[in-house]
Structures are given as structure tokens and as C-alpha cells.
Amino acid sequence: MSTLPQERRVVTAIPGPKSQELQSRRTASVAAGVGSVMPVFAARADGGIVEDVDGNRFIDFGSGIAVTTVGASAEAVVRRASAQLADFTHTCFMVTPYEGYVEVAEQLAELTPGDHAKKSALFNSGAEAVENAVKIARAYTKRTAVVVFDHGYHGRTNLTMALTSKNMPYKQGFGPFAPEVYRVPVAYGYRWPTGAENAGAEASAQAIDQINKQVGAENVAAIIIEPVLGEGGFIEPAKGFLPAIRQFASDNGIVFVADEIQSGFCRTGQWFACEDEGIVPDLITTAKGIAGGLPLSAVTGRAEIMDAAHSGGLGGTYGGNPVACAGALGAIETMRELDLNAKAKRIEEVMKPRLTAMQEKFDIIGDVRGRGAMIAIELVKSGTKEPNPEATAQIAKACHTEGVLVLTTGTYGNVVRFLPPLVIGEELLTDGLDVLEAAFAAL
């Protein structure tokens, strides 16, 4: 049960006076390169609501970017993390290990796709997980090249910036980047030149051809892909694409890495998005939804691949922090007990028909896509497929003003994405969609 009233409430201008005061303090002390979607400061969050310091309550369609899947103060997460805090906050797993880390690794082995022997290594952030997946793949294959895809996003460290396809805001001015990274096409159905029905076969053939010609399959250590591309615009690769790339990796001794950092842990209505087409990755990277908001990430994969790195080659002072591990065990407990996969599917059943109806009314909505509680609309100029980032920003701002927290995304900045907590109530979903529709009508 939520302690925070589960209703939208706007009682001041957005931002209110207390948020404005905090904003002036922030401007004086926080680096300008750290941006924020909304100009309000959070005071409490629970269920499907974020309350700011002025008492405004926002319907949460962002989940802290797919992190608070189980809610922002889930009982099991708070209970387990609090108990661990009282015992000890840190020993460093590389100095004196503890059971929580082992238990998280056991849970990951059980939940991730495939019935092969699996092992995990824990880290702090999604970018760290991806970077370590590359280290492990290189150690295992004794190869160096890494293949990634158009519209992909993998993080903000030097290597993961190289893996990421979008320049602004992630890469601009921060180079030079890590070498031996190669980018190939992805099956972006809505924008595929010969139509979505051809995208899977044609894009996979093009990608494989480019890898063979430009890199040489025998030089590739890893192929890394998000089963649903997050920052690229919630692109679901057209059917057939992922299986073809997976098969190519298997045939050529390449480690296939599923980056499930945004799409994992019930977000798409399955434990992991790659399950949709029966993909069993060699390695899977997780973070975001794993620990109910505490910083934790993981690389999980085939035991023989995971064991390729020498002892001491993986780790980090805070990796698999005991409090974060406790939070993860609480989050997984909540996902199982509340059957959040079913909840995600129900969110899709509520949202998709409403958004499709809006698409029929408003011709700037070019595409409605996604699965579970990972849904998006792509905005275009009327009568074209030309991206419309201006309207996207206007819609988001209108929603924010009315008390609905939405996020934008996409390579072209023209996608509104919906990532509600899976514990959100249906009345909040409906209210938020009403606000969204009113914003389109006003546009």
C-alpha cells in the first residue's frame, strides 16, 4: 500500500517557489553539464506519484528512466536495504565478501534466458556493465573488434560513448573515443526505406555484409545490441532481425551481448526483452530496474565466458555494494510477488489503444510502438515522416505543467516515451493519458 496519495495535484506554478529557491542554489553549486528534465525538486515518491517540495504531485511516466519499476519506495526494497544498512554499509566484496552479492548472482542465473551454467559480476552503473562485458568478451575470444548498431545507446564512459550512436548530448566535444568499434544498420521498421515488412531481413543482411567486408567476422569479439533500443527511440527491431544477428554471432564464435539495461526486469512484460523472439544471449547486461533505485548493475552470462577474465581483472571498490544487493533482492521479491510481468502487459493494454486512437486524431503522431510498460510515440511533421522535435518538446512541457512527468528520447529528439512504474494504478494511467491528449488537442 502506498503512503503517498495516488492522485495528480498541481497547487503552484511549475516550478513552485521552493523549487525555484533550490534551483538557484543548484545553479551556484552543480556543474552546468548535468541537466534535468523537470525544474522541480522531489520530496517524496511512491507508487505512480512523485511529489515535489511545493506539494505538487506528478503522475510518474518516467520511473527515473526505467529504474523505479517496483515504485520509488517499495516496501521490500526499503525493508531489506534498511536491515543491511544497520549491519554494515561496505566491506568491498574483493576484500571480505558477503552473502548478498552471491544471492543476487544466483537470482540472475535463474531469471536470465537460457538453461546453461551462468555466472555474474556486479558493478555500479549500466555503462560499467557494458564496458565489463566488452572486457570479458575480449578476454574470452582473444579478439578486439566490437560491433554495435545505429540508434544504439550504451553509456557515458569513454568506451561506451564510442559504442553510442547519438552525438548530442552524449559525445559532443568529449572525444577522441575508444577504437575498434564498428556500427552497422538496425531494422528500424518505421523508417526502413522499403517498408517495415522488409526491415528484418534486409537490415540483418546489410549488417552482416558490412561486418564481413569492413571488419572480418574472425576479428569480432562482441556484438552488442539493446533488444528494444532505448535512447534511440524505443525501436523494436523488426521481427527476424535479432535471430539473424544472433545466429551470425554463433556461427562465427562472436559473443552476443544483450544490453537489457533499460528493457530488463519485467519492463516489456517479460523478465527480459530478448525473450520475445527466443534469443538466448551469451552475456546480458542489467542495471536500472535491478535494485529499486539503488546503484547496481551486472554482467551475467555463460560460465565459461564469464570465467575468461583473470582473477582481479574484474571488480571495483563499490561493485555489488551490500545495501544495493539487498535492494535488488527486495526488488526481485516484489516483481515475483506482484507478478509485474502481468502488470506490464496490462499497462500496454491500457496505453496502446488510447495512443493508437490519438494517432488517428492527430496526424503528427507518426508511430505508436513498444511493449509492456516501454511504450513510445514518434512525432513527425504533418503528412510526412520528417522528425518533429519542436512539437515533441512542446507536448512534454504541456504535460509537465499539468502534473504529468513524461520523458522524450530518440536519435532525432522526436519521441515521447512512457516508462511508468509497473505498480502504477490504472486511474493514474488514464488521467495521464487524458492530459497527454489535451496537450495534443491544444497544439
C-alpha positions in Angstrom: 0.0 0.0 0.0 1.3 3.5 -0.9 1.6 6.1 1.8 1.5 8.9 -0.8 -1.9 9.8 -2.1 -2.1 8.4 -5.6 -3.6 11.4 -7.4 -2.3 14.2 -9.6 -2.3 17.6 -7.9 -0.9 21.0 -9.1 -1.0 23.6 -6.4 1.6 26.1 -7.6 3.1 27.3 -10.8 5.7 24.8 -12.2 8.2 25.2 -10.8 6.9 26.4 -7.4 8.7 28.9 -5.0 10.6 26.2 -3.1 11.8 24.5 -6.3 12.9 27.9 -7.6 14.9 28.6 -4.5 16.6 25.2 -4.7 17.2 25.8 -8.4 19.2 29.0 -7.6 21.3 27.0 -5.1 21.8 24.3 -7.7 22.9 26.7 -10.3 25.6 28.1 -8.0 26.9 24.7 -6.9 26.2 22.0 -9.5 28.0 21.7 -12.8 26.0 23.0 -15.8 26.7 19.8 -17.8 24.3 17.9 -15.5 20.8 18.6 -17.0 17.3 17.8 -15.7 14.1 17.1 -17.5 11.9 19.0 -15.0 12.6 22.2 -13.0 11.1 20.7 -9.8 12.8 19.1 -6.8 11.4 15.9 -5.5 10.4 15.4 -1.8 8.7 12.0 -1.8 7.8 9.4 -4.4 5.8 6.2 -4.2 3.6 4.1 -6.5 2.9 6.1 -9.6 3.4 9.6 -8.0 6.3 11.9 -7.5 5.7 14.8 -5.0 7.8 17.9 -5.2 9.0 20.3 -2.4 6.0 22.6 -3.1 3.4 19.9 -2.7 2.7 19.3 -6.3 2.1 15.7 -7.2 3.1 14.4 -10.7 2.0 11.2 -12.4 5.2 9.4 -13.0 5.6 8.2 -16.6 9.4 8.1 -16.3 10.4 5.9 -13.3 13.6 7.7 -13.1 14.4 6.4 -16.6 13.1 2.8 -16.1 14.7 2.5 -12.6 11.8 2.5 -10.1 10.0 -0.3 -11.8 8.7 -1.5 -8.4 8.0 2.0 -7.2 10.3 4.6 -5.6 9.9 3.3 -2.1 8.8 -0.3 -2.4 8.3 -2.0 1.0 10.6 -5.0 0.3 13.4 -2.8 -1.1 13.2 -0.4 1.9 13.0 -3.3 4.4 15.9 -5.3 3.1 18.2 -2.3 2.4 17.4 -0.8 5.9 18.3 -4.1 7.6 21.6 -4.2 5.6 22.4 -0.6 6.4 22.2 -1.5 10.1 24.6 -4.4 9.7 27.2 -2.8 7.5 27.4 -0.4 4.6 30.5 -1.7 2.9 33.4 -4.1 3.2 34.3 -4.3 -0.5 33.5 -7.7 -2.0 37.1 -8.0 -3.2 38.3 -7.7 0.4 35.7 -9.6 2.6 32.8 -11.0 0.5 29.2 -11.3 1.8 26.1 -13.4 1.0 24.0 -10.7 -0.6 26.3 -10.4 -3.7 26.2 -14.2 -4.1 22.5 -14.3 -3.7 22.0 -11.6 -6.4 24.2 -13.6 -8.8 22.1 -16.8 -8.0 18.9 -14.9 -8.8 20.3 -13.5 -12.0 21.4 -17.0 -13.1 17.8 -18.2 -12.5 16.0 -15.3 -14.2 18.0 -14.6 -17.3 17.3 -16.6 -20.5 18.9 -20.0 -21.2 19.4 -23.1 -19.0 23.2 -23.2 -19.4 25.6 -22.7 -16.4 25.8 -19.0 -15.7 27.9 -16.6 -13.6 27.7 -12.9 -12.8 29.9 -10.0 -11.9 28.3 -6.9 -10.2 29.1 -3.2 -10.8 27.5 0.2 -10.1 26.1 1.5 -13.4 24.9 0.4 -16.8 27.9 1.9 -18.6 30.2 -0.1 -16.3 28.3 -3.3 -17.0 28.6 -2.8 -20.8 32.3 -1.9 -20.5 33.0 -5.0 -18.5 31.0 -7.2 -21.0 33.4 -5.9 -23.6 36.4 -6.8 -21.4 35.1 -10.3 -20.8 34.3 -10.9 -24.5 37.8 -9.8 -25.5 39.4 -11.9 -22.8 37.4 -14.9 -24.0 37.7 -14.6 -27.8 41.2 -13.0 -27.8 39.8 -10.6 -30.4 39.4 -6.8 -30.3 36.6 -5.5 -32.6 33.1 -4.7 -31.2 30.0 -4.3 -33.4 27.1 -2.0 -32.4 24.1 -0.6 -34.2 22.6 2.6 -35.5 20.4 4.3 -32.9 22.1 2.3 -30.0 22.9 3.8 -26.6 25.3 2.1 -24.2 26.6 4.8 -21.7 28.7 7.8 -21.0 32.2 6.4 -20.2 34.8 6.8 -22.9 34.3 3.3 -24.3 30.5 3.4 -24.1 30.4 6.8 -25.7 32.2 5.2 -28.6 29.5 2.4 -28.7 26.7 5.0 -28.6 25.4 6.3 -31.9 24.0 9.7 -30.8 26.3 12.7 -30.8 24.3 15.3 -28.8 24.3 15.4 -25.9 26.3 12.2 -25.2 29.5 12.6 -27.3 29.8 16.2 -28.5 33.3 17.6 -27.5 34.3 14.6 -25.4 36.5 12.7 -27.9 38.7 11.0 -29.0 36.9 7.8 -28.3 38.0 4.2 -27.9 39.0 2.4 -31.1 37.9 -0.9 -32.7 34.2 0.0 -32.6 32.1 -0.6 -35.7 28.5 0.5 -36.3 26.0 -1.3 -38.6 22.3 -0.8 -39.6 19.4 -1.8 -37.4 15.9 -2.8 -38.5 14.1 0.4 -37.7 10.7 -0.6 -39.2 9.0 2.8 -39.2 11.9 4.4 -41.1 13.1 1.4 -43.3 13.2 2.6 -46.9 11.3 -0.5 -48.4 8.8 -0.8 -45.5 8.7 -2.3 -42.1 7.8 -5.8 -43.5 11.2 -6.0 -45.2 13.3 -4.4 -42.5 14.2 -7.5 -40.6 15.6 -9.5 -43.5 17.2 -6.6 -45.3 18.8 -4.9 -42.3 20.2 -8.1 -40.9 21.7 -8.9 -44.4 23.2 -5.4 -44.7 24.6 -5.6 -41.2 26.2 -9.0 -41.7 27.6 -7.9 -45.1 29.2 -4.8 -43.5 30.7 -6.8 -40.7 32.2 -9.4 -43.1 33.5 -6.7 -45.5 34.6 -4.0 -43.2 35.7 -5.8 -40.0 36.0 -9.5 -40.7 33.9 -11.8 -38.6 37.0 -13.5 -37.3 38.1 -10.2 -35.7 34.9 -9.5 -33.8 34.9 -10.1 -30.0 31.3 -9.0 -29.3 28.1 -7.9 -31.0 26.2 -5.6 -28.6 22.5 -4.7 -29.0 19.6 -3.5 -27.0 16.6 -5.8 -27.7 14.5 -2.7 -27.6 16.7 0.4 -28.4 16.1 2.9 -25.6 17.6 6.3 -26.2 17.3 5.6 -29.9 13.6 6.0 -29.6 12.2 2.7 -28.2 12.8 1.0 -31.5 11.8 -2.6 -31.6 14.0 -4.2 -34.3 11.7 -5.7 -36.9 10.9 -9.4 -36.5 13.7 -11.7 -37.7 16.5 -9.2 -37.2 17.7 -10.3 -33.8 17.5 -14.0 -34.6 19.6 -13.5 -37.7 22.3 -11.5 -35.9 22.3 -14.0 -33.0 22.8 -16.9 -35.5 25.6 -15.0 -37.2 27.3 -14.5 -33.9 27.0 -18.2 -33.0 28.3 -19.3 -36.4 31.4 -17.1 -36.1 32.4 -17.5 -32.4 31.3 -14.0 -31.5 30.0 -13.2 -28.1 26.4 -11.9 -28.4 25.6 -9.3 -25.7 22.1 -8.3 -25.0 22.1 -4.8 -23.4 18.9 -5.1 -21.2 19.8 -2.1 -19.0 16.6 -0.2 -19.9 14.4 -3.1 -21.1 15.1 -5.7 -18.4 13.3 -6.8 -15.3 9.6 -7.1 -16.4 9.7 -3.7 -18.2 8.4 -5.2 -21.5 6.1 -7.8 -19.9 8.8 -10.5 -19.9 11.7 -10.7 -17.5 14.0 -9.7 -20.4 13.0 -8.2 -23.8 15.2 -10.6 -25.7 12.8 -13.5 -24.7 10.3 -12.1 -27.2 12.0 -13.9 -30.1 13.6 -16.6 -28.0 17.0 -15.0 -28.1 19.5 -16.6 -25.6 22.4 -14.2 -25.3 25.9 -15.2 -24.3 26.1 -12.2 -22.0 23.4 -10.0 -20.7 23.9 -6.5 -19.1 21.4 -5.2 -16.5 21.1 -2.2 -14.3 18.2 0.4 -13.9 15.3 -1.7 -12.7 17.5 -4.2 -10.9 17.6 -2.7 -7.4 14.6 -0.4 -6.9 16.7 2.8 -7.3 19.9 1.8 -5.6 23.0 1.8 -7.8 23.7 -1.7 -9.0 24.5 -3.3 -12.4 25.5 -6.8 -13.6 27.0 -8.8 -16.4 25.5 -12.3 -16.4 26.5 -15.0 -18.9 27.8 -18.4 -19.9 30.1 -19.6 -17.1 33.0 -20.4 -19.4 32.9 -16.8 -20.9 32.5 -15.1 -17.6 35.5 -17.0 -16.2 37.7 -15.9 -19.1 39.0 -12.8 -17.3 41.9 -13.4 -14.9 41.4 -13.2 -11.1 41.5 -9.5 -10.1 40.7 -8.4 -13.7 37.0 -7.6 -12.8 35.7 -5.6 -9.9 35.8 -2.1 -8.4 35.6 -0.7 -4.9 31.8 -0.3 -4.8 30.7 -3.0 -7.3 27.9 -5.1 -5.8 27.6 -2.8 -2.7 25.8 -4.8 0.1 23.0 -2.2 0.5 22.4 -2.2 -3.3 22.4 -6.0 -3.3 19.8 -6.0 -0.5 17.7 -3.6 -2.6 18.0 -5.9 -5.6 16.7 -8.9 -3.6 13.8 -6.7 -2.4 13.0 -5.6 -6.0 13.1 -9.1 -7.4 10.9 -10.3 -4.4 8.4 -7.5 -5.4 8.5 -8.4 -9.1 7.7 -12.0 -8.3 5.1 -11.4 -5.6 3.1 -8.8 -7.6 3.7 -10.6 -11.0 5.0 -7.4 -12.5 5.3 -9.0 -16.0 1.5 -9.3 -16.0 1.2 -5.7 -14.7 3.4 -4.5 -17.6 1.2 -6.3 -20.1 -1.8 -4.7 -18.5 -0.2 -1.2 -18.8 0.3 -1.9 -22.6 -3.4 -3.0 -22.8 -4.5 0.4 -21.3 -2.0 2.6 -23.1 -1.7 1.2 -26.6 -5.3 1.6 -27.7 -5.5 5.1 -26.3 -2.3 6.2 -28.1 -3.5 4.5 -31.3 -6.7 6.4 -31.1 -4.8 9.6 -30.6 -2.7 8.7 -33.7 -5.9 8.6 -35.8 -6.9 12.0 -34.5 -3.6 13.8 -34.6 -1.5 13.3 -37.8 1.7 14.4 -36.1 1.8 11.1 -34.3 3.6 9.0 -36.9 4.1 5.8 -35.0 3.0 4.1 -31.8 5.3 1.3 -30.6 6.8 -0.7 -27.8 5.9 -3.5 -25.5 4.7 -3.8 -21.9 5.4 -0.6 -20.0 8.1 0.5 -22.5 5.8 2.4 -25.0 6.6 5.4 -27.3 5.0 7.7 -29.9 7.1 9.2 -32.6 6.2 12.7 -33.7 6.5 13.9 -37.3 5.6 17.0 -39.4 2.0 16.6 -40.7 1.8 14.5 -43.8 5.5 13.4 -43.7 7.9 11.3 -41.8 10.1 14.3 -41.1 11.0 14.3 -37.4 9.2 16.9 -35.3 11.4 17.6 -32.2 9.8 21.0 -31.7 6.3 19.6 -31.2 7.8 16.8 -29.0 9.3 19.4 -26.7 6.0 21.3 -26.6 4.0 18.2 -25.7 6.4 17.3 -22.9 6.3 20.8 -21.5 2.5 20.9 -21.6 2.3 17.6 -19.7 4.8 18.8 -17.1 2.8 21.9 -16.5 -0.3 19.8 -15.9 1.4 17.4 -13.5 2.4 14.5 -15.7 6.1 13.6 -15.8 7.0 12.4 -19.4 10.4 11.9 -21.0 11.5 12.5 -24.6 14.0 10.4 -26.5 15.1 9.3 -29.9 18.0 10.0 -32.3 16.0 12.9 -33.8 14.6 14.1 -30.4 11.1 13.4 -31.7 9.9 10.6 -29.5 7.8 10.8 -26.3 8.5 7.7 -24.2 6.4 6.2 -21.4 8.1 4.2 -18.6 5.5 4.2 -15.8 6.4 2.2 -12.6 4.8 -1.2 -13.0 2.9 -0.7 -9.8 1.0 2.4 -11.1 -2.7 2.4 -10.7 -4.9 2.3 -13.8 -6.7 5.5 -12.8 -3.4 7.3 -12.9 -2.6 5.9 -16.3 -5.9 7.0 -17.6 -5.6 10.5 -16.1 -2.1 10.9 -17.5 -3.3 9.9 -21.0 -6.1 12.4 -20.7 -3.6 15.1 -20.0 -1.5 13.9 -23.0 -4.5 14.0 -25.3 -5.4 17.5 -24.2 -1.8 18.6 -24.9 -2.1 17.3 -28.5 -5.5 19.0 -28.9 -4.1 22.3 -27.7 -1.1 22.0 -30.0 
